[in-house]
Amino acid sequence: MVARGSERIVDALEELILELPGRVRGSRAKLSEQALGALHALVDDLNLVSRDELDELELRVAQLEHRLRLLEDERDAAAS
């Protein structure tokens, strides 16, 4: 009886040891998803812009500056 009980314990421990890396990876991935979700919520709450949004705005400003220079050049050429 003691031998069978010991075998069951050893089998259960072996199974747990084999499952442990998968469980840790799953927990780590789940924690990362939760942390990322909390970070996105914080960014939204603080009304912060993303890098992509900032890059888009910088591009639009550069395009407007370019158009303004073209209009100024046309105006200067017409005045000459």
Secondary structure, DSSP 8 states (H G I E B T S, - for coil): -HHHHHHHHHHHHHHHHHHHHHHHHHHHHHHHHHHHHHHHHHHHHTT---HHHHHHHHHHHHHHHHHHHHHHHHHHHHH-
